[in-house]
Amino acid sequence: MLPENLMQAAMQVKSALVDHDQKLVLAESCTGGLVATLMTSLPGISEYFCGSAVVYRWDTKMKWLGVQQETLDQYTDVSIETAREMALGVLQQTPEATLSASITGHLGPDAPAHQDGIVCIGLARINRSGPQIESELIFAESFQTDELSAQMELSAPDNCLLTLRQKRQIAAAHRLLGLITTYSRR
């Protein structure tokens, strides 16, 4: 069973996509496809959801999405720079998509202190304002998932305890869904 607050957030994304005739594609790392699972659990979403690339390792990020080796070497995969390249790369790989969102981070438990619980999110869209169709970054930011978790009510099914990592994944997915809703309306 998926947490109710995540299902509600996914329904809000679907509503925003429908209302603004957007087609979404995702690139997920630390959430491991959780957001795609939420989206595909909604009836009728196939008209508005193109898919998700789960790119957990550096090599996959580079080969599937075109994330640059130099970006990973200089900033690591827990960076706004990597989230930016993931969002732009997945959008370029999915011609029917008009909006993309990416998430990458380190949810522990054995993360370096400066990366522990950090997620980085990027959003990009197709710009059709001129004679050429171009991808443009519209959002990139990092978040501490423990702070996000504290702001939301996390519940699990009866007799099910969530690990710290699972709580962080839920908080990260919830934040990503909220940002997609916001930016699909712009």
HUPE-V970046 format. One record per helix or strand. SS is the DSSP state (helix for helix, strand for strand). FROM is the first residue (numbers start at 0). TO is the last residue. If there is no record, write none. Layout:
# HUPE-V970046
SS/FROM/TO + SS/FROM/TO
This chain:
# HUPE-V970046
helix/3/18 + strand/23/27 + helix/33/39 + helix/44/46 + strand/48/53 + helix/57/64 + helix/68/74 + helix/79/91 + strand/98/105 + strand/117/126 + strand/133/143 + helix/144/150 + helix/163/183
